[in-house]
Amino acid sequence: MAALTVDGAPELAIVDWMMPGLDGLELCRRLRRAQAGWDRPAHVIVLTARLSGEGLAEAIEAGADDFATKSFDLLELRIRLRSGERIVRLRRRLGGRASGSCGCPGGCVEPAACARQT
């Protein structure tokens, strides 16, 4: 998770719901808390075998942006990645307008008050 909360962090992540130690939903919750206030939080796609509406709703509530059910088809995954990439590009454009030139990860909520503002 630490790799997603530092300068230069990936803006798109694919995580499995069932992972050893830290499951994908808990990772989403922690990531959302760590990235609170970022203009460009990571776009998270959760892989899951859970097909129920309740399970998918739980993933979205935990902070996932999208999901793919296992066993997924490569075309489906490519489509979801392309959609995620479009969202990431849009966030970059919008974040660049809002965050100024401070260089904070994800941009600043209040760029005028940022100590890193140049």
Secondary structure as GFF3:
##gff-version 3
##sequence-region A 1 118
A	DSSP	three_ten_helix	2	4	.	.	.	ID=ss1
A	DSSP	beta_strand	12	16	.	.	.	ID=ss2
A	DSSP	alpha_helix	24	34	.	.	.	ID=ss3
A	DSSP	beta_strand	43	48	.	.	.	ID=ss4
A	DSSP	alpha_helix	53	62	.	.	.	ID=ss5
A	DSSP	beta_strand	66	69	.	.	.	ID=ss6
A	DSSP	alpha_helix	74	99	.	.	.	ID=ss7
A	DSSP	three_ten_helix	111	113	.	.	.	ID=ss8
###
